[in-house]
Amino acid sequence: MMMRIERSGLVDLLSLVMNAGIAVAIALTVLG
C-alpha cells in the first residue's frame, strides 16, 4: 500500500505475534 497508516505499530505487533506463533508451532513439531 502506498499510503502510510498511523496504526503501523499495530501491524508490526500483529506480525510479531504471528511470527512468534509460527516459531512455537515449529518448536512443538520438532519436540513433538
N, C-alpha and C positions, 0 to 999 in steps of 0.2 A: 504493500500500500504506500502511496506517495505521501499521504497526509500523516503528520505526526499526531499521535494520540496522547493526551496527558496521562492516561491510565497505563502508559508503557510499563510503569513499575509493577502494576498488577499482572501484566502479561509476562514480565520477567519472573515474577513469583510463581505464576502458574507453570511456566516452563521448568523452573527449578523443581517444583513439586512433581511434575511428570517425569523428569529425569531421575529423581530420587525413587519414584515408584518403579521405573524400569530397572534401576540398579538393584532394588530389593528383589524384584522378580527374577533377575538373573542370578542373584546370590542364592535365592531359595532353590532355583533349578540346579545350580552347581552343588549345593549342600544336600539337596534332597535326593 
